[in-house]
C-alpha cells in the first residue's frame, strides 16, 4: 500500500468515498443496490483496495460508529459537508489491525467483502465494443 495523503490534503478524492462508505453506518440494512453504489464510487476513486479498507476503518469507522450505537440512529444519511466535517474533526493517525480481527467491525461491516469484490470486478471489467 502506498502512503496515503493526509485526508486534509486529499479532500476532493476522499469526500465521495467517505459519503459512500457512510452507508454502512445508517440505521438500516444495506441492500444489493447500496452495495453496488458504494462499490461504484470506490472503484472510481484513485485508491487501491487496501487503501479503501484503510479509509473505511481508520477514517469513516471512528467518526460514524456512534450512529450504530445510538438507540435511534440516523437512517436517512448525511450530506457531504456534514460527513467531511465529522471525519476531519475525528481524524487522527491510527494504528490499524485488520477489521477481521475486531468482532464489532466484522458484525457491522459484514458486507464489506462484497463491496471489495465488486470494486475489483468493476476495475477489471472489459468495456463492451457494442456488439
DSSP file (Angstrom, degrees, kcal/mol; ACC not computed):
  #  RESIDUE AA STRUCTURE BP1 BP2  ACC     N-H-->O    O-->H-N    N-H-->O    O-->H-N    TCO  KAPPA ALPHA  PHI   PSI    X-CA   Y-CA   Z-CA
    1    1 A X              0   0    0      0, 0.0     2,-0.1     0, 0.0     3,-0.1   0.000 360.0 360.0 360.0 130.4    0.0    0.0    0.0
    2    2 A X        -     0   0    0      1,-0.1     2,-0.5     0, 0.0    46,-0.1  -0.352 360.0 -86.1 -73.1 161.7    1.4    3.4   -0.9
    3    3 A X        -     0   0    0     -2,-0.1     2,-0.1     1,-0.1    -1,-0.1  -0.580  46.9-135.2 -72.0 120.8    1.4    6.1    1.7
    4    4 A X        -     0   0    0     -2,-0.5     2,-0.1     1,-0.1     3,-0.1  -0.467  20.6-109.6 -72.8 146.2   -2.0    7.8    1.6
    5    5 A X        -     0   0    0     -2,-0.1     5,-0.1     1,-0.1    -1,-0.1  -0.415  45.2 -88.3 -66.5 151.7   -2.1   11.6    1.8
    6    6 A X    >   -     0   0    0      1,-0.1     3,-2.2    -2,-0.1     4,-0.4  -0.420  40.5-120.7 -56.0 135.9   -3.4   13.1    5.0
    7    7 A X  G >  S+     0   0    0      1,-0.3     3,-1.4     2,-0.2     7,-0.2   0.822 112.1  61.8 -54.6 -32.1   -7.1   13.4    4.5
    8    8 A X  G 3  S+     0   0    0      1,-0.3    -1,-0.3     2,-0.2     3,-0.3   0.711 107.7  44.5 -68.6 -17.8   -7.0   17.2    5.0
    9    9 A X  G <  S+     0   0    0     -3,-2.2    -1,-0.3     1,-0.2    -2,-0.2   0.338 117.6  44.6-102.9   4.7   -4.8   17.3    1.9
   10   10 A X    <>  +     0   0    0     -3,-1.4     4,-2.4    -4,-0.4     3,-0.4  -0.068  67.2 131.3-138.5  32.9   -6.9   14.9   -0.2
   11   11 A X  H  >  +     0   0    0     -3,-0.3     4,-2.8     1,-0.2     5,-0.2   0.867  69.0  58.4 -61.5 -39.7  -10.5   16.1    0.5
   12   12 A X  H  > S+     0   0    0      1,-0.2     4,-0.5     2,-0.2    -1,-0.2   0.897 115.0  36.1 -61.1 -40.4  -11.5   16.2   -3.2
   13   13 A X  H  > S+     0   0    0     -3,-0.4     4,-0.7     1,-0.1    -1,-0.2   0.850 120.4  48.1 -78.7 -35.1  -10.7   12.5   -3.7
   14   14 A X  H  X S+     0   0    0     -4,-2.4     4,-3.2    -7,-0.2     3,-0.3   0.875  94.8  72.5 -75.4 -37.9  -11.8   11.4   -0.2
   15   15 A X  H  X S+     0   0    0     -4,-2.8     4,-2.6     1,-0.3     5,-0.2   0.868  99.4  43.0 -52.5 -50.1  -15.2   13.1    0.0
   16   16 A X  H  X S+     0   0    0     -4,-0.5     4,-2.1     1,-0.2    -1,-0.3   0.886 116.5  49.5 -65.9 -33.5  -17.2   10.9   -2.4
   17   17 A X  H  X S+     0   0    0     -4,-0.7     4,-2.7    -3,-0.3    -2,-0.2   0.935 111.4  48.4 -67.1 -47.2  -15.6    7.8   -0.9
   18   18 A X  H  X S+     0   0    0     -4,-3.2     4,-1.8     1,-0.2    -2,-0.2   0.934 110.8  51.3 -56.8 -46.7  -16.4    8.9    2.6
   19   19 A X  H  < S+     0   0    0     -4,-2.6     4,-0.3    -5,-0.3    -1,-0.2   0.908 112.2  46.1 -60.5 -42.6  -20.0    9.7    1.6
   20   20 A X  H >< S+     0   0    0     -4,-2.1     3,-1.6     1,-0.2    -1,-0.2   0.924 111.2  52.3 -65.2 -43.9  -20.5    6.2    0.0
   21   21 A X  H >< S+     0   0    0     -4,-2.7     3,-1.8     1,-0.3     4,-0.2   0.767  93.0  71.9 -67.0 -25.5  -18.9    4.4    3.0
   22   22 A X  G >< S+     0   0    0     -4,-1.8     3,-1.8     1,-0.3     4,-0.3   0.672  76.5  82.4 -66.0 -12.7  -21.2    6.1    5.5
   23   23 A X  G X  S+     0   0    0     -3,-1.6     3,-1.0    -4,-0.3    -1,-0.3   0.826  83.4  61.6 -57.7 -30.0  -24.0    3.9    4.1
   24   24 A X  G <  S+     0   0    0     -3,-1.8    -1,-0.3     1,-0.2    -2,-0.2   0.708 102.0  52.9 -65.6 -19.4  -22.6    1.2    6.4
   25   25 A X  G <  S+     0   0    0     -3,-1.8    -1,-0.2    -4,-0.2    -2,-0.2   0.345  81.4 106.5-106.7   5.0  -23.4    3.4    9.4
   26   26 A X  S <  S-     0   0    0     -3,-1.0     2,-1.1    -4,-0.3    49,-0.3  -0.462  83.3-110.4 -77.9 159.0  -27.1    4.2    8.8
   27   27 A X  S    S+     0   0    0     47,-2.9     2,-0.3    -2,-0.1    48,-0.1  -0.227  92.4  82.9 -86.1  46.8  -29.6    2.6   11.0
   28   28 A X  S    S-     0   0    0     -2,-1.1     2,-0.2    -5,-0.2    -2,-0.1  -0.959  86.3 -98.3-142.6 158.6  -30.9    0.5    8.0
   29   29 A X        -     0   0    0     -2,-0.3     2,-0.2     1,-0.1    -2,-0.1  -0.572  41.9-112.7 -77.5 141.2  -29.8   -2.7    6.4
   30   30 A X        -     0   0    0     -2,-0.2     2,-0.2    -6,-0.1    -1,-0.1  -0.535  31.2-150.2 -72.5 137.7  -27.7   -2.4    3.2
   31   31 A X     >  -     0   0    0     -2,-0.2     4,-2.3     1,-0.1     5,-0.2  -0.555  30.4-103.8 -98.7 170.2  -29.4   -3.6    0.1
   32   32 A X  H  > S+     0   0    0      1,-0.2     4,-2.3     2,-0.2     5,-0.2   0.874 125.3  54.4 -60.0 -36.5  -27.7   -5.0   -3.0
   33   33 A X  H  > S+     0   0    0      2,-0.2     4,-2.3     1,-0.2    -1,-0.2   0.901 106.8  50.5 -64.6 -41.1  -28.3   -1.7   -4.7
   34   34 A X  H  > S+     0   0    0      2,-0.2     4,-2.8     1,-0.2     5,-0.2   0.929 110.3  49.7 -60.8 -45.7  -26.5    0.1   -1.8
   35   35 A X  H  X S+     0   0    0     -4,-2.3     4,-2.6     1,-0.2    -2,-0.2   0.915 111.0  49.3 -61.5 -43.5  -23.5   -2.3   -2.1
   36   36 A X  H  X S+     0   0    0     -4,-2.3     4,-2.4     2,-0.2    -1,-0.2   0.898 111.4  49.8 -62.0 -40.9  -23.3   -1.7   -5.8
   37   37 A X  H  X S+     0   0    0     -4,-2.3     4,-2.2     2,-0.2     5,-0.2   0.941 111.7  47.4 -63.9 -48.0  -23.4    2.1   -5.3
   38   38 A X  H  X S+     0   0    0     -4,-2.8     4,-2.6     1,-0.2     5,-0.2   0.935 113.7  48.5 -58.5 -46.9  -20.6    2.0   -2.7
   39   39 A X  H  X S+     0   0    0     -4,-2.6     4,-3.0    -5,-0.2    -1,-0.2   0.889 109.0  52.9 -62.7 -40.4  -18.5   -0.2   -4.9
   40   40 A X  H  X S+     0   0    0     -4,-2.4     4,-1.5     2,-0.2    -1,-0.2   0.927 112.2  44.6 -61.9 -45.4  -19.0    2.0   -8.0
   41   41 A X  H  X S+     0   0    0     -4,-2.2     4,-0.5     2,-0.2    -2,-0.2   0.929 116.1  46.8 -64.7 -45.7  -17.9    5.1   -6.1
   42   42 A X  H >< S+     0   0    0     -4,-2.6     3,-1.1     1,-0.2     5,-0.3   0.897 110.0  53.2 -64.6 -40.4  -14.9    3.3   -4.5
   43   43 A X  H 3< S+     0   0    0     -4,-3.0    -1,-0.2     1,-0.3    -2,-0.2   0.830 106.6  53.5 -64.2 -31.9  -13.9    1.8   -7.9
   44   44 A X  H 3< S+     0   0    0     -4,-1.5    -1,-0.3    -5,-0.2    -2,-0.2   0.580  94.4  92.7 -79.1  -9.2  -13.9    5.2   -9.5
   45   45 A X  S << S-     0   0    0     -3,-1.1   -31,-0.1    -4,-0.5     7,-0.0  -0.321  86.1-118.3 -80.4 166.5  -11.5    6.6   -6.8
   46   46 A X  S    S+     0   0    0    -33,-0.1     2,-0.3    -2,-0.1    -1,-0.1   0.366  79.9 108.6 -83.5   7.5   -7.7    6.6   -7.1
   47   47 A X        -     0   0    0     -5,-0.3    -2,-0.1   -34,-0.1     2,-0.0  -0.618  66.4-127.5 -94.6 142.8   -7.4    4.3   -4.1
   48   48 A X     >  -     0   0    0     -2,-0.3     4,-2.5     1,-0.1     5,-0.2  -0.255  36.5-101.5 -70.5 169.2   -6.3    0.6   -4.1
   49   49 A X  H  > S+     0   0    0      1,-0.2     4,-2.2     2,-0.2     5,-0.2   0.901 125.7  51.3 -61.2 -40.9   -8.5   -1.9   -2.3
   50   50 A X  H  > S+     0   0    0      1,-0.2     4,-2.1     2,-0.2    -1,-0.2   0.894 110.2  48.8 -63.5 -39.6   -6.1   -1.8    0.7
   51   51 A X  H  > S+     0   0    0      2,-0.2     4,-2.6     1,-0.2    -2,-0.2   0.885 108.8  53.2 -67.8 -38.1   -6.3    2.0    0.8
   52   52 A X  H  X S+     0   0    0     -4,-2.5     4,-2.7     2,-0.2    -2,-0.2   0.915 108.9  49.6 -62.1 -42.2  -10.1    1.8    0.7
   53   53 A X  H  X S+     0   0    0     -4,-2.2     4,-2.5     2,-0.2     5,-0.2   0.917 110.2  50.9 -61.9 -42.6  -10.1   -0.5    3.6
   54   54 A X  H  X S+     0   0    0     -4,-2.1     4,-2.1     1,-0.2     5,-0.4   0.933 111.9  47.0 -58.7 -47.5   -7.7    1.8    5.5
   55   55 A X  H  X>S+     0   0    0     -4,-2.6     5,-2.1     1,-0.2     4,-1.5   0.917 112.8  50.1 -61.4 -44.8  -10.0    4.8    4.8
   56   56 A X  I  <>S+     0   0    0     -4,-2.7     5,-2.6     1,-0.2    -2,-0.2   0.933 120.9  31.6 -59.4 -47.9  -13.1    2.8    5.8
   57   57 A X  I  <5S+     0   0    0     -4,-2.5    -1,-0.2     3,-0.2    -2,-0.2   0.562 126.9  36.1 -98.5  -8.1  -11.8    1.6    9.1
   58   58 A X  I  <5S+     0   0    0     -4,-2.1    34,-0.3    -5,-0.2    -3,-0.2   0.570 131.4  21.5-114.1 -13.7   -9.4    4.4   10.2
   59   59 A X  I  X5S+     0   0    0     -4,-1.5     4,-0.8    -5,-0.4    -3,-0.2   0.747 130.6  31.0-116.2 -52.7  -11.4    7.4    9.0
   60   60 A X  I  ><S+     0   0    0     -5,-2.1     4,-2.2     2,-0.2     5,-0.3   0.935 115.0  56.4 -78.4 -47.4  -15.0    6.6    8.5
   61   61 A X  H  ><S+     0   0    0     -5,-2.6     4,-2.2    -6,-0.3     5,-0.2   0.922 108.2  45.9 -52.5 -53.4  -15.5    4.0   11.2
   62   62 A X  H  4 S+     0   0    0      1,-0.2     4,-0.3     2,-0.2    -1,-0.2   0.849 116.4  46.7 -63.4 -30.8  -14.3    6.2   14.2
   63   63 A X  H  < S+     0   0    0     -4,-0.8    -1,-0.2    -3,-0.2    -2,-0.2   0.825 124.3  28.2 -79.2 -31.5  -16.4    9.1   13.0
   64   64 A X  H >X S+     0   0    0     -4,-2.2     3,-1.3    -3,-0.2     4,-0.7   0.496  89.3  93.8-114.6  -4.8  -19.7    7.2   12.4
   65   65 A X  H >X S+     0   0    0     -4,-2.2     3,-1.2    -5,-0.3     4,-1.2   0.882  78.1  67.1 -54.7 -39.6  -19.6    4.2   14.7
   66   66 A X  H 3> S+     0   0    0     -4,-0.3     4,-0.9     1,-0.3    -1,-0.2   0.827  93.1  60.3 -53.9 -30.0  -21.6    6.2   17.3
   67   67 A X  H <4 S+     0   0    0     -3,-1.3     3,-0.4     1,-0.2    -1,-0.3   0.871 102.6  51.1 -65.5 -34.0  -24.6    6.2   15.0
   68   68 A X  H << S+     0   0    0     -3,-1.2    -1,-0.2    -4,-0.7    -2,-0.2   0.772 110.8  49.3 -71.6 -24.7  -24.7    2.4   15.1
   69   69 A X  H  < S+     0   0    0     -4,-1.2    -1,-0.2    -3,-0.2    -2,-0.2   0.568  88.9 104.1 -90.6 -10.4  -24.6    2.5   18.9
   70   70 A X  S >< S-     0   0    0     -4,-0.9     3,-0.7    -3,-0.4    -3,-0.0  -0.427  75.1-129.9 -73.6 146.3  -27.4    5.1   19.2
   71   71 A X  T 3  S+     0   0    0      1,-0.3     2,-0.4    -2,-0.1    -1,-0.1   0.922 107.9  21.0 -60.6 -44.5  -30.9    3.8   20.3
   72   72 A X  T 3  S-     0   0    0     -3,-0.0    -1,-0.3     3,-0.0     3,-0.1  -0.743  92.2-175.5-125.2  82.0  -32.4    5.7   17.3
   73   73 A X    <   -     0   0    0     -3,-0.7     2,-0.2    -2,-0.4    -5,-0.1  -0.178  37.3 -78.1 -75.6 169.5  -29.6    6.2   14.9
   74   74 A X        +     0   0    0    -49,-0.2   -47,-2.9     1,-0.1    -1,-0.2  -0.462  46.3 171.5 -66.4 132.4  -29.7    8.2   11.6
   75   75 A X        +     0   0    0    -49,-0.3    -1,-0.1    -2,-0.2   -49,-0.1   0.587  68.7  59.8-117.3 -18.5  -31.3    6.2    8.9
   76   76 A X  S    S-     0   0    0      1,-0.3     2,-0.1   -49,-0.0   -50,-0.1   0.691 101.2-123.8 -87.0 -18.8  -31.7    8.8    6.1
   77   77 A X        -     0   0    0    -52,-0.1     2,-0.3   -55,-0.1    -1,-0.3  -0.445  21.4 -87.1 101.9-180.0  -28.0    9.6    5.7
   78   78 A X        -     0   0    0    -59,-0.2     2,-0.1    -2,-0.1   -56,-0.1  -0.889  32.5-108.5-130.2 155.8  -25.9   12.7    5.9
   79   79 A X     >  -     0   0    0     -2,-0.3     4,-2.4     1,-0.1     3,-0.3  -0.478  36.9-107.6 -82.9 162.3  -24.9   15.4    3.4
   80   80 A X  H  > S+     0   0    0      1,-0.2     4,-2.9     2,-0.2     5,-0.2   0.827 117.0  56.5 -62.0 -34.1  -21.3   15.6    2.2
   81   81 A X  H  > S+     0   0    0      2,-0.2     4,-2.4     1,-0.2    -1,-0.2   0.927 110.2  44.9 -63.5 -43.3  -20.5   18.8    4.2
   82   82 A X  H  > S+     0   0    0     -3,-0.3     4,-2.8     2,-0.2     5,-0.2   0.930 114.5  49.1 -64.0 -45.5  -21.5   17.1    7.5
   83   83 A X  H  X S+     0   0    0     -4,-2.4     4,-2.6     2,-0.2     5,-0.3   0.946 112.5  47.2 -59.0 -50.4  -19.6   13.9    6.6
   84   84 A X  H  X S+     0   0    0     -4,-2.9     4,-2.5     1,-0.2     5,-0.2   0.928 114.2  47.3 -58.7 -47.9  -16.5   15.8    5.7
   85   85 A X  H  X S+     0   0    0     -4,-2.4     4,-2.3    -5,-0.2    -1,-0.2   0.910 112.9  48.0 -62.1 -43.9  -16.6   17.9    8.9
   86   86 A X  H  X S+     0   0    0     -4,-2.8     4,-1.9     2,-0.2    -2,-0.2   0.921 113.6  46.3 -65.9 -43.8  -17.3   14.9   11.1
   87   87 A X  H  X S+     0   0    0     -4,-2.6     4,-1.2    -5,-0.2    -2,-0.2   0.937 114.7  46.6 -65.8 -45.1  -14.5   12.8    9.7
   88   88 A X  H  < S+     0   0    0     -4,-2.5    -1,-0.2    -5,-0.3    -2,-0.2   0.868 111.7  51.9 -66.3 -34.7  -11.9   15.7    9.8
   89   89 A X  H  < S+     0   0    0     -4,-2.3    -1,-0.2    -5,-0.2    -2,-0.2   0.863 117.2  39.1 -66.1 -35.5  -13.0   16.6   13.3
   90   90 A X  H  < S+     0   0    0     -4,-1.9    -2,-0.2    -5,-0.2    -1,-0.2   0.561  91.8 119.0 -90.2  -9.9  -12.5   12.9   14.5
   91   91 A X     <  +     0   0    0     -4,-1.2     2,-0.3    -5,-0.1   -32,-0.1  -0.317  25.0 144.9 -67.8 135.7   -9.4   12.3   12.4
   92   92 A X        -     0   0    0    -34,-0.3    -2,-0.0    -2,-0.1    -3,-0.0  -0.923  58.3 -87.4-156.2 150.0   -6.1   11.3   14.0
   93   93 A X        -     0   0    0     -2,-0.3     2,-0.3     1,-0.0   -34,-0.0  -0.351  54.8-169.6 -58.5 136.7   -3.4    9.0   12.8
   94   94 A X        -     0   0    0      2,-0.0     2,-0.4    -2,-0.0    -1,-0.0  -0.931  27.9-119.3-131.2 151.8   -4.2    5.5   14.0
   95   95 A X        -     0   0    0     -2,-0.3     2,-0.5   -37,-0.0     0, 0.0  -0.726  38.8-149.5 -80.9 139.9   -2.6    2.1   14.2
   96   96 A X        -     0   0    0     -2,-0.4     2,-0.4   -38,-0.0   -38,-0.1  -0.959  21.9-179.9-125.4 125.8   -4.6   -0.3   12.1
   97   97 A X        -     0   0    0     -2,-0.5     5,-0.1     1,-0.1     4,-0.0  -0.897  52.7 -78.7-108.5 148.4   -5.2   -4.0   12.5
   98   98 A X    >   -     0   0    0     -2,-0.4     3,-1.8     1,-0.2     4,-0.2  -0.061  33.3-125.7 -47.5 141.7   -7.4   -5.7   10.0
   99   99 A X  G >  S+     0   0    0      1,-0.3     3,-1.6     2,-0.2     7,-0.4   0.758 107.1  73.1 -59.6 -24.9  -11.1   -5.3   10.6
  100  100 A X  G 3  S+     0   0    0      1,-0.3    -1,-0.3     5,-0.1    -2,-0.1   0.714  91.1  57.2 -64.5 -19.9  -11.4   -9.1   10.5
  101  101 A X  G <  S+     0   0    0     -3,-1.8     2,-0.6     1,-0.1    -1,-0.3   0.470  94.0  75.9 -89.6  -2.9   -9.8   -9.1   14.0
  102  102 A X    <>  -     0   0    0     -3,-1.6     4,-2.6    -4,-0.2     5,-0.2  -0.929  66.1-157.3-114.5 111.7  -12.4   -6.9   15.5
  103  103 A X  H  > S+     0   0    0     -2,-0.6     4,-2.2     1,-0.2     5,-0.2   0.844  94.0  53.1 -57.1 -35.8  -15.8   -8.6   16.3
  104  104 A X  H  > S+     0   0    0      2,-0.2     4,-2.6     1,-0.2     5,-0.3   0.928 111.5  44.8 -66.4 -44.7  -17.7   -5.3   16.3
  105  105 A X  H  > S+     0   0    0      1,-0.2     4,-2.2     2,-0.2    -2,-0.2   0.900 112.4  52.4 -65.5 -40.1  -16.3   -4.3   12.8
  106  106 A X  H  < S+     0   0    0     -4,-2.6    -2,-0.2    -7,-0.4    -1,-0.2   0.909 112.8  45.7 -61.3 -41.1  -17.0   -7.8   11.5
  107  107 A X  H >< S+     0   0    0     -4,-2.2     3,-0.9    -5,-0.2    -2,-0.2   0.966 119.9  36.2 -67.1 -53.3  -20.6   -7.6   12.7
  108  108 A X  H 3< S+     0   0    0     -4,-2.6     3,-0.2     1,-0.2    -2,-0.2   0.746 126.6  37.9 -76.1 -22.7  -21.4   -4.2   11.5
  109  109 A X  T ><  +     0   0    0     -4,-2.2     3,-2.3    -5,-0.3     4,-0.3  -0.080  70.0 131.5-119.4  33.5  -19.4   -4.3    8.3
  110  110 A X  T <  S+     0   0    0     -3,-0.9     3,-0.3     1,-0.3     4,-0.2   0.692  73.1  56.7 -62.3 -17.5  -20.0   -7.9    7.3
  111  111 A X  T 3> S+     0   0    0     -3,-0.2     4,-1.6     1,-0.2     3,-0.5   0.406  76.5  97.4 -94.1   2.7  -20.9   -6.8    3.7
  112  112 A X  H <> S+     0   0    0     -3,-2.3     4,-2.5     1,-0.2     3,-0.2   0.910  78.8  56.9 -56.5 -43.8  -17.5   -5.0    3.3
  113  113 A X  H  > S+     0   0    0     -3,-0.3     4,-2.5    -4,-0.3    -1,-0.2   0.853 103.8  54.3 -58.5 -32.1  -16.1   -8.1    1.4
  114  114 A X  H  > S+     0   0    0     -3,-0.5     4,-2.1     2,-0.2    -1,-0.2   0.895 108.2  48.9 -66.3 -39.3  -19.0   -7.8   -1.1
  115  115 A X  H  X S+     0   0    0     -4,-1.6     4,-2.5    -3,-0.2    -2,-0.2   0.947 112.1  48.5 -62.6 -48.0  -18.0   -4.2   -1.8
  116  116 A X  H  X S+     0   0    0     -4,-2.5     4,-2.5     1,-0.2    -2,-0.2   0.914 110.3  51.5 -59.5 -44.6  -14.4   -5.1   -2.3
  117  117 A X  H  X S+     0   0    0     -4,-2.5     4,-2.1     1,-0.2    -1,-0.2   0.907 112.0  46.3 -60.1 -42.6  -15.3   -7.9   -4.6
  118  118 A X  H  X S+     0   0    0     -4,-2.1     4,-2.9     2,-0.2     5,-0.2   0.860 108.9  55.0 -70.7 -35.1  -17.5   -5.6   -6.7
  119  119 A X  H  X S+     0   0    0     -4,-2.5     4,-2.4     2,-0.2    -2,-0.2   0.953 110.3  46.6 -60.1 -48.0  -14.7   -2.9   -6.8
  120  120 A X  H  X S+     0   0    0     -4,-2.5     4,-1.4     1,-0.2    -2,-0.2   0.901 112.9  50.1 -61.0 -40.9  -12.3   -5.5   -8.2
  121  121 A X  H  X S+     0   0    0     -4,-2.1     4,-1.4     2,-0.2     3,-0.3   0.932 110.8  48.0 -64.2 -46.2  -14.9   -6.6  -10.7
  122  122 A X  H  < S+     0   0    0     -4,-2.9     3,-0.3     1,-0.2    -2,-0.2   0.903 112.6  49.8 -61.5 -40.8  -15.7   -3.1  -11.9
  123  123 A X  H  < S+     0   0    0     -4,-2.4    -1,-0.2    -5,-0.2    -2,-0.2   0.750 117.0  39.5 -72.8 -23.2  -12.0   -2.3  -12.2
  124  124 A X  H  < S+     0   0    0     -4,-1.4    -1,-0.2    -3,-0.3    -2,-0.2   0.533  86.0 116.0-103.4  -7.0  -11.2   -5.4  -14.2
  125  125 A X     <  -     0   0    0     -4,-1.4     2,-0.5    -3,-0.3    -3,-0.0  -0.396  62.7-134.0 -64.9 135.4  -14.3   -5.5  -16.4
  126  126 A X        -     0   0    0     -2,-0.1    -1,-0.1     1,-0.0    -2,-0.1  -0.800  25.3-116.1 -90.7 126.1  -13.5   -5.0  -20.1
  127  127 A X        -     0   0    0     -2,-0.5     2,-0.1     1,-0.1    -1,-0.0  -0.301  31.9-110.3 -62.3 144.3  -15.9   -2.5  -21.8
  128  128 A X        -     0   0    0      1,-0.1    -1,-0.1     2,-0.0     0, 0.0  -0.420  10.7-137.8 -72.9 148.9  -18.1   -3.9  -24.5
  129  129 A X        -     0   0    0     -2,-0.1    -1,-0.1     1,-0.0    -2,-0.1   0.290  52.9 -99.4 -89.3   9.7  -17.5   -2.9  -28.1
  130  130 A X              0   0    0      1,-0.0    -2,-0.0     0, 0.0    -3,-0.0   0.661 360.0 360.0  84.0  15.7  -21.2   -2.5  -28.7
  131  131 A X              0   0    0      0, 0.0    -1,-0.0     0, 0.0    -3,-0.0   0.437 360.0 360.0 -93.1 360.0  -21.6   -5.9  -30.3
